[in-house]
Amino acid sequence: MGQGLGSGALLFGGLPAAARRRGMNPASLRLVLGDQLSPSLASLRDAVPEQDAILMAEVMSEATYVPHHQQKIALIFAAMRHFADELRARGFTVHYTTLDAPDNAGSLLAEVGRHIAALEPARLILTEPAEWRLDHEMRGWGEALGIPVELRADDRFLCSRASFAAWADGKRQLRMEFFYRAMRKRHHVLLDTEGGPEGGQWNYDSENRKALPPGLAVPQRPQSAPDQITAEVLQLVRQRFAAHPGALEPFAWAVTRAGAEAALAWFLRHALPRFGDYQDAMAETEPLLFHAVLSPYINIGLLDPMAVIRAAEAEYRAGRVPLNAAEGFIRQILGWREYVHGIYWLEMPAYGASNFLAADHPLPEFFWTAETDLNCLRQAIGNTLRQAYAHHIQRLMVIGNFALLAGLAPQAVQAWYLAIYADAFEWVELPNTHGMALFADGGRMASKPYAASGKYIQRQSDYCRRCRYDPNQVTGPAACPFNALYWDFLARHQNKLAANPRLTMPYRTWARFSPERQEALREQAAAFLKRL
């Protein structure tokens, strides 16, 4: 029964009870999910237009399991519809169910069952979904549907689940830096002629933390009006998902492969040269700065991650971008993206349930409105609500840092991140939020909690200039809340964190504070948290 399966494929279910009629029935029905919009997808690779049918479906269960940002829903639905047309242009029969179709069954399994009953294919072919909940569900589809189900490995990732598990085996802590070096060697990326790291260093992060100088010109991104397909999707989202968070328009996302490739070309030419220096910077009037904003396209399959990496490397080799820019950008894809994907599949399904710091504060309402007098949070969350995007420092060191210091409940924070960002799928959101931002896994992923006072935000941004709080004050009505929250965080978790070698200096500083100052800081923090 397993003969002829593709690499990594699994076969579920037995033959149907009744013999299949051949005739016009497809040899296989191949399901394509909303984050699988790649012509090289494993389940499409050997598809024959004259023999196989493709199914794509917009279903309410996937659009609402968290309250996804309106632009996120619109991006995925519009990209799905365009990809269906791309497949039709290649000669395939594509059965596409729109969300508002009268016979839409509402879930993926129900839609697949409906089409199997109508088309009577000999088998169903799938590519492994990127989220555990769907993977777990699909492994029971063969029995539920009464048809052979072939589940193929998603080899669009550059490190397979098995390869990551082998790398992680026996390691108590899983440090991204060492994984990243191994991936550089495996894929021969940014290596010199002797196989060492280009420039003599593996990591140029220390050169990527400059604050934005006054007057530096930031390139303006090209905008294009939505085409008819996208306009129809926007109208659908406007009608069906008006209660979901975020603004639907202006909608500036590319929804085709050509559009995503144009966004990549623009980034390589106009933004990558300065990306390295200023990737940690934040500016009130320039929320995107020199960031690529390509992660949504990579995560849904419109861009191939290795092609993006090679394109950035080529810019460095041609002398058009500095090494710290190319390396810093490549590290986000070849390092972080692959690393969090590996962590997710290694640790699921229990990973998201841990709560090492026993954080239990409810999510403040301003996470959904951006209505707060802390300007850094108002900017980072406001940008998120307006465009379904914020760059990694806004996510980690403003929003995530606040959630960590305030002791917000991990599950609530994770659900928010999953809902609110256009590039958020659980495999990438959960490790970044649970492990990096909240330290809820107790250090399985991060070497220390990413906690910082208002001084960090002041150094990396201009947010503090128009804030009612002063980052130079630690107590009193005008003091930046991040300052007292930082020291209170260290104090209340001293029994769990004091032994961390990367927190030795902060705890030594705390110990030098007088008892009166320690009490004042903790009272300041307690008063702020009570107001939340």
C-alpha positions in Angstrom: 0.0 0.0 0.0 2.9 2.4 0.6 4.5 1.9 -2.8 4.9 5.0 -4.9 4.5 7.5 -2.0 6.5 10.7 -2.1 9.3 11.3 0.4 7.9 11.6 3.9 4.4 10.6 2.8 1.9 8.8 5.1 -1.1 6.9 3.9 -4.3 6.8 6.1 -7.5 4.8 5.7 -8.4 1.9 3.6 -10.0 1.4 0.2 -13.6 2.5 -0.1 -16.3 -0.2 0.3 -17.6 0.2 -3.2 -15.5 0.0 -6.3 -14.7 3.4 -7.8 -16.1 4.4 -11.2 -13.2 5.6 -13.3 -14.7 7.5 -16.3 -14.6 11.2 -15.4 -13.7 10.8 -11.8 -10.3 12.3 -10.9 -7.5 9.9 -9.9 -6.9 12.1 -6.9 -8.3 15.1 -5.2 -5.6 17.4 -3.9 -6.4 19.9 -1.1 -4.5 23.2 -1.0 -4.7 25.3 2.2 -4.5 29.0 2.5 -0.8 29.0 3.6 0.2 26.5 0.9 0.1 28.7 -2.2 3.2 27.3 -3.8 3.4 25.6 -7.2 6.2 23.4 -5.7 3.9 22.2 -3.0 4.5 18.5 -2.3 0.9 17.5 -3.0 0.9 19.3 -6.4 4.3 18.2 -7.6 3.2 15.2 -9.5 -0.3 16.4 -10.3 -1.5 15.8 -13.8 -4.1 18.3 -15.1 -6.0 15.7 -17.1 -6.2 13.2 -14.2 -6.3 15.2 -10.9 -8.6 17.8 -9.4 -7.6 20.5 -6.9 -9.8 21.7 -4.0 -9.5 25.0 -2.2 -12.0 26.3 0.3 -12.6 29.4 2.3 -14.2 28.1 5.5 -15.6 30.0 8.5 -13.9 27.6 11.1 -10.5 28.6 9.9 -11.3 32.3 9.8 -12.7 32.5 13.3 -10.9 30.0 15.6 -9.3 33.3 16.8 -10.6 36.7 15.8 -8.2 37.2 13.0 -7.3 40.8 11.8 -9.6 41.8 8.9 -6.6 42.4 6.7 -5.2 39.0 7.5 -8.4 37.3 6.4 -8.5 39.5 3.2 -4.9 38.8 2.4 -5.3 35.0 2.6 -8.6 34.8 0.8 -7.5 37.1 -2.0 -4.2 35.2 -2.4 -6.1 31.9 -2.5 -8.3 33.1 -5.2 -5.4 34.4 -7.3 -3.5 31.1 -6.8 -6.6 29.2 -8.0 -6.5 31.2 -11.2 -2.7 30.5 -11.5 -3.4 26.7 -11.3 -6.3 27.0 -13.8 -3.9 28.8 -16.2 -1.7 25.7 -15.9 -4.6 23.5 -17.0 -5.8 22.2 -13.7 -9.5 21.8 -12.7 -9.8 23.7 -9.4 -12.9 23.3 -7.3 -13.0 26.5 -5.3 -15.5 27.2 -2.5 -15.9 30.9 -1.5 -16.9 31.7 2.0 -20.3 33.0 0.8 -21.1 30.1 -1.4 -24.6 28.8 -0.5 -23.4 25.2 -0.2 -20.2 26.0 1.8 -20.1 23.4 4.6 -18.2 25.6 7.0 -15.1 23.4 7.8 -12.3 21.9 5.9 -13.3 18.3 6.7 -16.9 18.9 5.7 -15.9 20.6 2.4 -13.5 17.8 1.6 -16.2 15.2 2.3 -18.7 17.1 0.2 -16.4 17.1 -2.8 -15.4 13.5 -2.3 -19.0 12.5 -2.4 -19.6 14.5 -5.6 -16.3 13.7 -7.5 -15.6 10.2 -6.2 -11.8 10.4 -6.5 -9.6 7.4 -5.9 -7.6 9.1 -3.1 -7.1 12.4 -1.3 -3.6 13.9 -1.3 -2.6 16.5 1.3 0.6 18.4 2.3 1.2 18.4 6.0 -0.4 21.5 7.5 1.9 23.9 9.4 -0.3 23.9 12.6 -0.5 21.1 15.0 -4.3 21.3 15.5 -4.9 20.6 11.7 -2.2 18.0 11.5 -3.7 16.1 14.4 -7.2 16.4 12.7 -6.0 15.3 9.3 -4.4 12.1 10.6 -7.9 10.9 11.2 -9.4 11.9 7.9 -8.8 8.6 6.2 -11.1 6.8 8.7 -13.6 9.7 8.7 -13.8 9.9 4.9 -13.5 6.3 4.0 -10.9 7.0 1.3 -7.1 6.6 1.2 -5.5 9.8 2.4 -1.9 10.5 1.5 -0.2 13.1 3.8 3.0 14.4 2.4 5.8 16.2 4.2 5.9 20.0 3.7 9.5 20.3 2.3 9.2 24.1 1.7 10.9 24.5 5.1 14.7 24.3 5.0 15.0 22.0 8.0 12.6 19.1 8.3 10.9 18.3 11.6 13.0 15.1 11.9 16.3 17.0 11.2 15.5 19.6 13.8 14.6 16.9 16.3 18.0 15.2 15.6 19.8 18.5 16.2 18.0 19.1 19.4 18.4 15.6 20.8 20.1 15.7 24.2 20.3 19.5 24.4 18.9 21.0 27.6 18.7 24.5 26.0 18.1 25.0 22.3 20.1 28.1 21.2 19.2 29.6 17.9 22.7 30.8 17.3 24.2 27.3 17.1 21.3 26.0 15.0 21.8 29.0 12.6 25.5 28.2 12.2 24.6 24.6 11.3 22.0 25.8 8.8 24.5 28.2 7.2 26.9 25.3 6.7 24.2 22.9 5.5 22.9 25.2 2.8 26.2 26.9 2.1 24.9 30.4 2.8 27.3 33.4 3.3 30.4 31.2 3.6 33.9 32.1 2.4 36.0 30.0 0.1 37.3 27.9 3.1 33.8 27.1 4.4 33.9 29.6 7.3 31.5 32.5 7.9 31.8 35.4 5.5 33.7 38.2 7.1 35.0 36.0 9.9 31.9 36.2 12.1 28.7 34.2 12.1 26.6 37.0 13.6 26.7 40.8 13.1 23.9 41.6 15.5 26.1 44.0 17.5 26.2 46.2 14.4 22.4 46.2 14.0 21.3 48.2 16.9 21.7 51.8 15.8 19.1 54.4 16.7 17.6 56.3 13.7 19.5 59.6 13.2 17.4 62.7 12.6 16.7 63.5 9.0 17.6 60.1 7.6 15.4 59.5 4.5 13.2 56.4 4.6 12.2 55.0 1.2 8.5 55.2 0.4 6.9 51.9 -0.5 5.0 51.6 -3.7 1.2 51.3 -3.4 -1.3 49.7 -5.9 -5.0 49.7 -6.0 -6.7 46.3 -5.3 -7.8 44.5 -8.5 -11.3 43.2 -9.0 -10.7 39.8 -7.2 -9.2 41.6 -4.2 -12.0 44.2 -4.2 -14.6 41.4 -4.0 -12.7 39.8 -1.1 -12.5 43.2 0.7 -16.3 43.6 0.4 -16.8 40.0 1.7 -14.6 40.7 4.7 -16.4 44.0 5.3 -19.7 42.2 5.4 -18.8 39.1 7.3 -15.9 40.2 9.6 -16.7 43.8 10.6 -16.5 42.8 14.3 -13.0 41.4 13.9 -10.1 43.7 15.1 -8.1 46.0 12.9 -8.7 48.3 10.0 -9.5 46.7 6.6 -8.3 49.6 4.6 -6.0 50.9 3.2 -5.2 47.4 2.0 -1.6 47.4 0.6 -0.7 43.7 0.6 0.4 41.9 -2.5 -1.9 38.9 -3.3 -0.2 37.3 -6.2 3.2 35.7 -6.7 4.2 38.5 -9.1 3.2 41.1 -6.5 5.2 39.4 -3.8 8.2 39.1 -6.0 8.0 42.8 -6.8 7.9 43.6 -3.1 11.0 41.5 -2.6 12.8 43.3 -5.5 11.8 46.7 -4.0 13.2 45.7 -0.6 16.5 44.4 -2.0 17.1 47.7 -3.9 15.7 50.3 -1.6 15.6 49.1 2.0 18.1 46.2 2.5 21.2 48.4 2.3 20.2 50.2 5.6 18.3 47.3 7.1 21.2 46.0 9.1 22.1 49.3 10.8 18.5 50.2 11.8 16.6 47.0 12.2 16.2 47.6 15.9 15.1 51.2 15.5 11.6 52.5 15.9 10.2 55.8 14.7 6.7 57.3 15.3 6.2 58.5 11.7 7.9 55.6 10.0 6.6 52.3 11.4 8.1 50.1 8.7 11.5 51.9 8.3 13.8 49.5 6.3 12.1 46.3 7.2 11.3 43.8 4.4 7.6 43.1 5.3 7.9 39.9 3.4 7.1 37.4 6.1 3.4 37.1 5.2 4.3 36.2 1.6 6.8 33.6 2.7 4.5 32.1 5.3 1.6 31.6 2.9 3.8 30.4 0.0 3.9 33.3 -2.4 7.7 33.5 -1.9 10.2 30.7 -1.5 12.4 31.2 1.6 15.6 29.9 -0.1 15.0 32.1 -3.1 14.7 35.1 -0.8 17.9 34.1 1.0 19.8 33.6 -2.2 18.6 37.0 -3.5 19.8 38.8 -0.4 23.1 37.0 -0.5 23.5 38.0 -4.2 23.1 41.6 -3.3 26.0 41.3 -0.8 28.2 39.4 -3.3 27.5 42.2 -5.9 28.6 44.8 -3.4 25.3 46.6 -3.2 24.6 45.9 0.5 26.9 45.6 3.5 27.5 42.3 5.2 25.7 43.2 8.4 22.5 43.9 6.4 22.6 40.7 4.4 23.5 38.6 7.4 20.9 40.2 9.7 18.2 39.7 7.1 19.2 36.1 6.2 19.4 35.2 10.0 15.7 36.1 10.3 14.8 33.5 7.7 17.4 30.8 7.8 17.9 31.1 11.5 14.8 32.4 13.3 12.1 31.2 11.0 13.4 27.6 10.7 14.3 27.6 14.4 10.8 28.5 15.7 9.3 26.0 13.2 11.5 23.3 14.7 10.8 24.3 18.3 7.1 24.2 17.6 7.0 20.7 16.2 9.4 19.4 18.8 7.4 20.7 21.8 3.8 20.4 20.7 1.1 19.8 21.8 2.0 20.7 25.4 4.3 23.7 24.7 1.7 26.5 24.9 0.3 25.3 28.2 3.4 26.0 30.3 3.5 29.1 32.5 6.9 29.2 34.2 6.4 32.6 35.8 2.8 32.0 36.8 1.6 35.1 34.9 -2.1 35.5 35.2 -3.0 39.2 34.6 -5.9 39.6 32.1 -5.1 41.2 28.7 -5.8 44.9 28.9 -8.5 46.3 26.7 -6.0 48.7 25.0 -4.5 45.7 23.2 -7.6 45.8 21.0 -7.9 49.6 20.8 -4.4 51.1 21.2 -6.1 53.6 23.6 -3.3 54.0 26.2 -1.2 56.9 27.4 2.0 55.0 27.0 3.0 56.3 23.6 5.3 53.3 22.8 2.4 50.9 23.2 0.0 53.3 21.5 2.3 53.4 18.4 3.2 49.7 18.3 -0.3 48.4 18.9 -1.8 51.2 16.7 0.4 50.3 13.8 -0.6 46.6 14.3 -4.3 47.5 14.2 -3.9 49.7 11.1 -1.8 47.4 9.0 -1.8 43.9 10.6 2.0 44.2 11.0 4.7 45.5 13.3 8.4 44.8 13.0 10.2 42.4 15.4 11.4 45.0 17.9 7.9 46.5 18.3 6.5 43.0 18.8 9.3 41.8 21.2 10.7 44.8 23.0 7.6 47.0 23.3 4.5 44.8 23.3 6.1 41.6 24.4 8.3 43.3 27.0 5.2 45.0 28.5 3.3 41.7 28.6 6.3 40.0 30.3 6.8 42.8 32.9 3.1 43.1 33.7 2.6 39.4 34.1 -0.1 39.0 31.4 -1.5 35.5 31.1 0.5 33.7 28.4 -2.5 32.0 26.7 -4.3 35.4 26.3 -1.2 37.1 24.9 -0.6 34.2 22.5 -4.1 34.3 21.2 -3.8 38.0 20.6 -0.5 37.7 18.6 -2.0 34.8 16.6 -5.1 36.9 15.7 -3.6 40.3 15.0 -0.7 39.8 12.7 -0.9 39.0 8.9 2.1 36.7 9.1 1.0 34.8 12.3 0.3 31.1 12.2 0.6 29.1 15.3 3.9 27.5 14.4 5.7 30.8 14.2 3.6 32.8 16.7 3.7 30.4 19.6 7.4 29.9 20.1 8.1 33.6 19.5 5.5 34.7 22.0 5.6 31.9 24.6 9.3 31.3 24.6 10.9 34.6 23.5 8.6 37.3 24.7 7.1 35.8 27.8 9.7 33.3 29.0 6.8 31.0 29.8 8.8 27.9 28.9 11.4 28.7 31.6 14.3 29.1 29.2 13.8 26.2 26.9 14.2 28.6 24.0 15.6 31.9 25.3 18.7 32.3 27.4 17.1 35.0 29.5 13.8 36.9 29.8 13.8 39.8 27.3 12.9 42.4 30.0 13.9 46.0 29.6 13.1 49.3 31.3 12.0 52.5 29.5 15.6 53.4 28.9 15.8 50.7 26.1 12.7 52.2 24.4 14.1 55.7 24.7 17.4 54.6 23.2 15.9 52.8 20.2 13.0 55.1 19.3 11.5 58.6 19.4 8.4 57.3 21.2 9.3 58.9 24.5 9.3 62.4 23.1 5.6 62.7 23.0 4.7 60.5 25.9 3.2 61.8 29.2 5.7 59.6 31.0 9.4 60.3 31.5 11.8 57.4 31.0 14.4 59.2 33.2 12.1 58.9 36.2 11.5 55.7 38.1 8.9 56.8 40.7 6.3 59.5 40.9 3.3 60.4 38.7 5.5 61.2 35.7 7.7 58.1 35.8 7.7 55.7 32.9 5.8 52.6 34.1 8.4 50.3 32.3 11.0 51.4 34.9 9.2 50.3 38.1 7.7 47.3 36.3 11.2 46.1 35.3 12.5 46.1 38.9 9.3 44.7 40.2 9.5 41.9 37.7 13.0 41.0 38.8 12.0 41.2 42.5 8.9 39.0 42.3 10.7 36.3 40.3 14.1 36.4 42.1 13.7 32.8 43.3 13.4 31.6 39.7 15.7 34.0 37.8 18.5 35.0 40.1 20.7 32.0 39.1 20.5 33.0 35.5 24.1 34.2 34.6 22.8 36.8 32.2 20.8 38.5 35.0 23.7 38.7 37.5 24.3 42.4 37.0 20.6 43.5 37.3 20.3 41.5 40.5 23.5 43.0 41.9 22.1 46.5 41.2 18.8 45.6 42.8 20.6 44.4 45.9 22.4 47.7 46.2 19.1 49.6 46.4 18.1 50.6 49.8 15.0 48.9 51.3 13.1 52.1 51.0 13.9 52.5 47.3 13.0 48.8 46.6 9.7 49.3 48.4 8.9 52.5 46.5 9.6 50.8 43.1 7.4 47.9 44.0 4.6 50.1 45.2 4.9 52.2 42.0 4.6 49.0 39.9 1.7 47.6 42.0 -0.3 50.9 41.6 0.1 50.8 37.8 -0.9 47.1 37.6 -3.9 47.8 39.7 -5.0 50.5 37.2 -4.8 48.0 34.4 
